[in-house]
Amino acid sequence: MLPDIDSLALFVRAAELRSLTKAAEASHIGLAAASRRMALLEHRFKTALLERSPRGVELTPAGESLLPHARTLLLEINQMQAEMQDHADGRKGALRVQANTSAMTESLPADLAAFQRANPDIRLALQERWSSEIVHDLLAGEADVGIVVEGVQTDGLDMRVYCTDRIAVVMPADHPLARLPTLKFADVLDDDLVALESNASMMRLLTEQAVIEERTLQLRVQVRSFEAVCRMVQAGLGLGLLPFESASVIGDALGLVVRPLPEPWAERNMLVCAKKDRSASTSVAKLVEHLVSARAVSPACFEKHRVRLDQIPMDGGCGSSKNLPHG
């Protein structure tokens, strides 16, 4: 049977204070209880550890041998407790992050890399999901932090604005619409369209807006990835509809024209979400604050929107004042 930790702690205090009475007071127990603890400890080791006198206590040779071992053991136990408390409070461990495709192909990778460098004790596990799937996993406890687009049901989640994107049209450079000074959503509804699968939140928004226009989406091809949309457009299978930032990166490399839609509904907020009972976790709160702050002060993102969207009457972009962090 191993020695009792509290009795070892009492022994160390008695040795340092040279008094069992003072050690009992420091341990918040009575002298009789302290004496019994010491007697049981000496019985456990089958040798005397303290020599008692009217002046206090002195260590026996056995006590002198035990003292450094006891101090080392107590120090390691304290370190163990502190580290376990860090895990319990969310200051260490792994964070499961899920993000929609828009965030994954835009600013999120760089923001997470910066967070990882600043917080090496927190390991990030990242997965790509549709926004509706992310909300489900957050509520089920299968993810800690999610990046979703506004418009999905977020009951039970704490949310903050991360960034914005704007839906854009992707087309070949020689397409007639590429020459229009202003391109609106209604202009593309006569063409065949290449878009994402119907369970993408962007597709639900586009379908709703087509109904408002009293038109239908001429969906010729539906795929799962942004790159696949751009490849289909490059092959001449129709016009693409994608988030502006992501489409610009892929479309520019393929020689395509990417034109953002000017309608107010085409701008969408990206939200950082966490389940309400998880948002107080230190590591979750730290990651959420990092992501929100990173986009709020992103001059490069603001500059890109200012240059490319200068003909659009809006107050958008990842660095705009209307998207400063809020609760």
KEZA-216812 format. One record per residue (C-alpha): x, y, z; residue number from 1; residue in three letters. Coordinates in pm, whole numbers. Layout:
BEGIN
ROPA        u        v        w     k     r
ROPA        X        Y        Z   NUM   ALA
...
This chain:
BEGIN
ROPA        u        v        w     k     r
ROPA        0        0        0     1   MET
ROPA      138      342      -97     2   LEU
ROPA      183      617      165     3   PRO
ROPA      -96      870      197     4   ASP
ROPA      -25     1192        2     5   ILE
ROPA     -178     1418      267     6   ASP
ROPA       36     1255      534     7   SER
ROPA      350     1309      321     8   LEU
ROPA      254     1674      278     9   ALA
ROPA      210     1705      656    10   LEU
ROPA      550     1543      710    11   PHE
ROPA      719     1792      474    12   VAL
ROPA      553     2087      649    13   ARG
ROPA      660     1955      992    14   ALA
ROPA     1015     1910      869    15   ALA
ROPA     1030     2262      724    16   GLU
ROPA      859     2431     1021    17   LEU
ROPA     1032     2212     1284    18   ARG
ROPA      694     2188     1453    19   SER
ROPA      408     1942     1422    20   LEU
ROPA      174     2197     1581    21   THR
ROPA      253     2459     1315    22   LYS
ROPA      233     2195     1041    23   ALA
ROPA     -115     2097     1165    24   ALA
ROPA     -227     2460     1158    25   GLU
ROPA      -89     2504      802    26   ALA
ROPA     -274     2189      697    27   SER
ROPA     -599     2308      861    28   HIS
ROPA     -629     2001     1086    29   ILE
ROPA     -612     1951     1463    30   GLY
ROPA     -294     1848     1642    31   LEU
ROPA     -441     1513     1745    32   ALA
ROPA     -527     1432     1384    33   ALA
ROPA     -181     1541     1273    34   ALA
ROPA      -16     1319     1536    35   SER
ROPA     -224     1022     1423    36   ARG
ROPA     -131     1083     1056    37   ARG
ROPA      238     1090     1144    38   MET
ROPA      205      774     1355    39   ALA
ROPA       38      592     1063    40   LEU
ROPA      306      713      822    41   LEU
ROPA      584      591     1052    42   GLU
ROPA      398      260     1087    43   HIS
ROPA      378      236      707    44   ARG
ROPA      757      280      675    45   PHE
ROPA      825       79      993    46   LYS
ROPA     1065      344     1123    47   THR
ROPA     1056      673     1315    48   ALA
ROPA     1065      986     1099    49   LEU
ROPA     1045     1264     1360    50   LEU
ROPA     1200     1307     1704    51   GLU
ROPA      963     1503     1925    52   ARG
ROPA     1078     1740     2200    53   SER
ROPA      939     2043     2394    54   PRO
ROPA     1113     2262     2134    55   ARG
ROPA      941     2094     1838    56   GLY
ROPA     1051     1812     1608    57   VAL
ROPA     1376     1704     1444    58   GLU
ROPA     1423     1466     1155    59   LEU
ROPA     1558     1119     1222    60   THR
ROPA     1806      972      971    61   PRO
ROPA     1509      800      806    62   ALA
ROPA     1325     1131      797    63   GLY
ROPA     1625     1299      634    64   GLU
ROPA     1621     1031      363    65   SER
ROPA     1246     1059      309    66   LEU
ROPA     1229     1440      286    67   LEU
ROPA     1375     1492      -68    68   PRO
ROPA     1165     1203     -207    69   HIS
ROPA      851     1344      -50    70   ALA
ROPA      922     1694     -184    71   ARG
ROPA      981     1560     -536    72   THR
ROPA      664     1350     -525    73   LEU
ROPA      451     1641     -403    74   LEU
ROPA      594     1871     -673    75   LEU
ROPA      510     1621     -947    76   GLU
ROPA      159     1574     -809    77   ILE
ROPA      106     1950     -810    78   ASN
ROPA      229     1969    -1169    79   GLN
ROPA       -1     1682    -1263    80   MET
ROPA     -300     1855    -1104    81   GLN
ROPA     -217     2184    -1277    82   ALA
ROPA     -188     2018    -1617    83   GLU
ROPA     -514     1826    -1570    84   MET
ROPA     -684     2149    -1468    85   GLN
ROPA     -555     2311    -1788    86   ASP
ROPA     -722     2034    -1984    87   HIS
ROPA    -1043     2066    -1781    88   ALA
ROPA    -1049     2442    -1839    89   ASP
ROPA     -973     2404    -2209    90   GLY
ROPA     -626     2562    -2194    91   ARG
ROPA     -464     2250    -2342    92   LYS
ROPA     -564     1963    -2567    93   GLY
ROPA     -721     1933    -2909    94   ALA
ROPA     -986     2150    -3071    95   LEU
ROPA    -1205     1999    -3341    96   ARG
ROPA    -1269     2269    -3601    97   VAL
ROPA    -1511     2234    -3891    98   GLN
ROPA    -1547     2490    -4170    99   ALA
ROPA    -1745     2530    -4489   100   ASN
ROPA    -1569     2533    -4824   101   THR
ROPA    -1575     2911    -4860   102   SER
ROPA    -1377     2960    -4541   103   ALA
ROPA    -1144     2669    -4619   104   MET
ROPA    -1043     2818    -4954   105   THR
ROPA    -1010     3178    -4835   106   GLU
ROPA     -861     3318    -4516   107   SER
ROPA     -910     3035    -4265   108   LEU
ROPA     -592     2830    -4333   109   PRO
ROPA     -365     3130    -4269   110   ALA
ROPA     -562     3233    -3960   111   ASP
ROPA     -547     2884    -3811   112   LEU
ROPA     -175     2858    -3884   113   ALA
ROPA     -115     3185    -3699   114   ALA
ROPA     -321     3060    -3404   115   PHE
ROPA     -127     2733    -3396   116   GLN
ROPA      207     2916    -3388   117   ARG
ROPA       88     3133    -3099   118   ALA
ROPA      -68     2839    -2910   119   ASN
ROPA      148     2528    -2962   120   PRO
ROPA      -21     2349    -2667   121   ASP
ROPA     -355     2345    -2850   122   ILE
ROPA     -372     2095    -3134   123   ARG
ROPA     -620     2169    -3412   124   LEU
ROPA     -808     1899    -3603   125   ALA
ROPA     -974     2054    -3911   126   LEU
ROPA    -1250     1912    -4131   127   GLN
ROPA    -1446     2051    -4426   128   GLU
ROPA    -1826     2025    -4409   129   ARG
ROPA    -2142     2189    -4541   130   TRP
ROPA    -2269     2456    -4301   131   SER
ROPA    -2578     2253    -4202   132   SER
ROPA    -2359     1954    -4119   133   GLU
ROPA    -2131     2174    -3906   134   ILE
ROPA    -2424     2301    -3699   135   VAL
ROPA    -2540     1943    -3641   136   HIS
ROPA    -2192     1834    -3527   137   ASP
ROPA    -2151     2133    -3296   138   LEU
ROPA    -2481     2061    -3123   139   LEU
ROPA    -2399     1689    -3102   140   ALA
ROPA    -2064     1762    -2938   141   GLY
ROPA    -1870     1620    -3235   142   GLU
ROPA    -1700     1955    -3308   143   ALA
ROPA    -1581     2241    -3088   144   ASP
ROPA    -1569     2539    -3326   145   VAL
ROPA    -1739     2583    -3662   146   GLY
ROPA    -1730     2833    -3948   147   ILE
ROPA    -2068     2852    -4121   148   VAL
ROPA    -2247     3091    -4350   149   VAL
ROPA    -2540     3288    -4211   150   GLU
ROPA    -2883     3157    -4298   151   GLY
ROPA    -2851     2812    -4141   152   VAL
ROPA    -3030     2735    -3814   153   GLN
ROPA    -2795     2822    -3528   154   THR
ROPA    -3019     2781    -3221   155   ASP
ROPA    -2813     2669    -2922   156   GLY
ROPA    -2490     2820    -3057   157   LEU
ROPA    -2293     3132    -2968   158   ASP
ROPA    -2200     3320    -3286   159   MET
ROPA    -1969     3600    -3393   160   ARG
ROPA    -1901     3742    -3738   161   VAL
ROPA    -1577     3609    -3885   162   TYR
ROPA    -1573     3754    -4238   163   CYS
ROPA    -1797     3818    -4536   164   THR
ROPA    -1811     3684    -4888   165   ASP
ROPA    -2013     3787    -5193   166   ARG
ROPA    -2161     3555    -5451   167   ILE
ROPA    -2005     3600    -5794   168   ALA
ROPA    -2052     3485    -6151   169   VAL
ROPA    -1769     3288    -6311   170   VAL
ROPA    -1754     3295    -6692   171   MET
ROPA    -1518     3257    -6986   172   PRO
ROPA    -1345     3580    -7089   173   ALA
ROPA    -1522     3577    -7427   174   ASP
ROPA    -1874     3540    -7287   175   HIS
ROPA    -2107     3830    -7381   176   PRO
ROPA    -2192     3901    -7016   177   LEU
ROPA    -1824     3966    -6942   178   ALA
ROPA    -1852     4287    -7143   179   ARG
ROPA    -2147     4431    -6950   180   LEU
ROPA    -2056     4734    -6734   181   PRO
ROPA    -2283     4605    -6456   182   THR
ROPA    -2380     4241    -6413   183   LEU
ROPA    -2690     4151    -6213   184   LYS
ROPA    -2832     3817    -6102   185   PHE
ROPA    -3122     3837    -6349   186   ALA
ROPA    -2870     3861    -6635   187   ASP
ROPA    -2743     3507    -6578   188   VAL
ROPA    -3078     3331    -6545   189   LEU
ROPA    -3112     3270    -6920   190   ASP
ROPA    -2783     3078    -6930   191   ASP
ROPA    -2700     2722    -6833   192   ASP
ROPA    -2546     2726    -6486   193   LEU
ROPA    -2278     2526    -6311   194   VAL
ROPA    -2316     2528    -5935   195   ALA
ROPA    -2272     2336    -5612   196   LEU
ROPA    -2494     2056    -5488   197   GLU
ROPA    -2839     2152    -5369   198   SER
ROPA    -2761     2101    -4998   199   ASN
ROPA    -2512     2388    -5007   200   ALA
ROPA    -2655     2693    -4828   201   SER
ROPA    -2559     2917    -5120   202   MET
ROPA    -2778     2713    -5352   203   MET
ROPA    -3082     2758    -5128   204   ARG
ROPA    -3023     3133    -5135   205   LEU
ROPA    -2987     3139    -5514   206   LEU
ROPA    -3304     2932    -5559   207   THR
ROPA    -3498     3170    -5334   208   GLU
ROPA    -3376     3473    -5528   209   GLN
ROPA    -3465     3312    -5860   210   ALA
ROPA    -3820     3259    -5731   211   VAL
ROPA    -3834     3628    -5636   212   ILE
ROPA    -3731     3710    -5995   213   GLU
ROPA    -4009     3473    -6108   214   GLU
ROPA    -3748     3266    -6290   215   ARG
ROPA    -3579     2929    -6242   216   THR
ROPA    -3216     2833    -6223   217   LEU
ROPA    -3106     2656    -6542   218   GLN
ROPA    -2883     2410    -6355   219   LEU
ROPA    -2690     2202    -6604   220   ARG
ROPA    -2414     2074    -6377   221   VAL
ROPA    -2396     2042    -5999   222   GLN
ROPA    -2071     1940    -5830   223   VAL
ROPA    -1919     1931    -5480   224   ARG
ROPA    -1609     2152    -5512   225   SER
ROPA    -1532     2509    -5616   226   PHE
ROPA    -1254     2394    -5846   227   GLU
ROPA    -1489     2154    -6023   228   ALA
ROPA    -1730     2443    -6089   229   VAL
ROPA    -1451     2649    -6245   230   CYS
ROPA    -1328     2355    -6453   231   ARG
ROPA    -1678     2301    -6592   232   MET
ROPA    -1706     2670    -6677   233   VAL
ROPA    -1367     2657    -6849   234   GLN
ROPA    -1494     2362    -7054   235   ALA
ROPA    -1791     2569    -7172   236   GLY
ROPA    -2068     2390    -6983   237   LEU
ROPA    -2223     2706    -6841   238   GLY
ROPA    -2175     3001    -6608   239   LEU
ROPA    -2058     2935    -6254   240   GLY
ROPA    -2194     3075    -5929   241   LEU
ROPA    -1947     3079    -5640   242   LEU
ROPA    -1824     3297    -5352   243   PRO
ROPA    -1617     3581    -5494   244   PHE
ROPA    -1292     3534    -5299   245   GLU
ROPA    -1262     3162    -5367   246   SER
ROPA    -1370     3195    -5729   247   ALA
ROPA    -1114     3471    -5788   248   SER
ROPA     -823     3254    -5674   249   VAL
ROPA     -926     2955    -5887   250   ILE
ROPA    -1077     3146    -6178   251   GLY
ROPA     -779     3376    -6231   252   ASP
ROPA     -552     3073    -6265   253   ALA
ROPA     -784     2927    -6531   254   LEU
ROPA     -823     3250    -6730   255   GLY
ROPA    -1185     3301    -6626   256   LEU
ROPA    -1366     3626    -6549   257   VAL
ROPA    -1511     3654    -6198   258   VAL
ROPA    -1773     3926    -6147   259   ARG
ROPA    -1935     3983    -5805   260   PRO
ROPA    -2311     4029    -5796   261   LEU
ROPA    -2409     4379    -5674   262   PRO
ROPA    -2735     4287    -5501   263   GLU
ROPA    -2732     4332    -5120   264   PRO
ROPA    -2850     3973    -5061   265   TRP
ROPA    -2540     3842    -5242   266   ALA
ROPA    -2317     3946    -4951   267   GLU
ROPA    -2312     3686    -4675   268   ARG
ROPA    -2157     3680    -4330   269   ASN
ROPA    -1935     3394    -4224   270   MET
ROPA    -1998     3308    -3858   271   LEU
ROPA    -1767     3154    -3599   272   VAL
ROPA    -1987     2927    -3387   273   CYS
ROPA    -1952     2720    -3071   274   ALA
ROPA    -2207     2539    -2858   275   LYS
ROPA    -2320     2758    -2569   276   LYS
ROPA    -2181     2526    -2301   277   ASP
ROPA    -1845     2505    -2484   278   ARG
ROPA    -1792     2872    -2569   279   SER
ROPA    -1664     2945    -2216   280   ALA
ROPA    -1380     2696    -2259   281   SER
ROPA    -1049     2882    -2254   282   THR
ROPA     -915     2728    -2575   283   SER
ROPA    -1246     2769    -2761   284   VAL
ROPA    -1278     3132    -2654   285   ALA
ROPA     -916     3195    -2747   286   LYS
ROPA     -961     3053    -3098   287   LEU
ROPA    -1288     3240    -3158   288   VAL
ROPA    -1132     3569    -3047   289   GLU
ROPA     -828     3507    -3268   290   HIS
ROPA    -1038     3439    -3578   291   LEU
ROPA    -1265     3740    -3527   292   VAL
ROPA     -973     3973    -3457   293   SER
ROPA     -771     3842    -3752   294   ALA
ROPA    -1041     3934    -4003   295   ARG
ROPA    -1132     4265    -3838   296   ALA
ROPA     -782     4400    -3900   297   VAL
ROPA     -714     4243    -4239   298   SER
ROPA     -605     4528    -4469   299   PRO
ROPA     -524     4293    -4755   300   ALA
ROPA     -879     4163    -4756   301   CYS
ROPA    -1020     4515    -4748   302   PHE
ROPA     -794     4626    -5032   303   GLU
ROPA     -900     4336    -5253   304   LYS
ROPA    -1268     4425    -5209   305   HIS
ROPA    -1202     4797    -5259   306   ARG
ROPA    -1025     4742    -5592   307   VAL
ROPA    -1245     4474    -5739   308   ARG
ROPA    -1581     4591    -5612   309   LEU
ROPA    -1543     4965    -5666   310   ASP
ROPA    -1848     4973    -5893   311   GLN
ROPA    -2075     4803    -5640   312   ILE
ROPA    -2281     5026    -5406   313   PRO
ROPA    -2222     4847    -5078   314   MET
ROPA    -2037     4860    -4744   315   ASP
ROPA    -1886     4512    -4757   316   GLY
ROPA    -1563     4326    -4731   317   GLY
ROPA    -1376     4149    -4458   318   CYS
ROPA    -1237     4473    -4321   319   GLY
ROPA    -1545     4693    -4330   320   SER
ROPA    -1673     4869    -4019   321   SER
ROPA    -2009     4694    -4027   322   LYS
ROPA    -1831     4361    -3977   323   ASN
ROPA    -1635     4449    -3666   324   LEU
ROPA    -1657     4179    -3400   325   PRO
ROPA    -1974     4164    -3199   326   HIS
ROPA    -2128     3915    -2962   327   GLY
